[in-house]
Amino acid sequence: MKKKMLTVVIVIIAVIVLVFVGWYVMFVHFGRGPAFPFLQTKVVEFELAPGDISKTEPLMALTESEEEAKAIAEQYGITFVSFQSGVATYYTDEDPWQVIDRGVENGYQALYLNQSRQLYDS
């Protein structure tokens, strides 16, 4: 009887340890889920309006090569800044939203602003 009870206790402790180790690995090493899953969490997403972007915010485009990125800059009449890993960045003195709209109207390759901002609130 004592042997069975000892086995059950060891199994329960092992399960508890595995749950905590899994939580630690998922949160700390992979950045998944909230730190404390028992707290209520909600995601608040922000949409940026045209007036919320400063003129120093870079425009971006997905391109295959630096030459293609420079051709896009000439097409839009903006300044090419850099190209790395398939992403080209550009600078303009104009309102970035007007530049993007001009490209849509003329059928140019799409330009983007980095607008992905989230706030985790509990």
Secondary structure, DSSP 4 states (H G I P E B T S, - for coil): -HHHHHHHHHHHHHHHHHHHHHHHIIIIIT--S-SSTTS--EEEE-PPPGGGS-TTSPEEEE-SSHHHHHHHHHHHT-EEEEEETTEEEEE-SS-HHHHHHHHHHHTPPP-B-----EEEE-
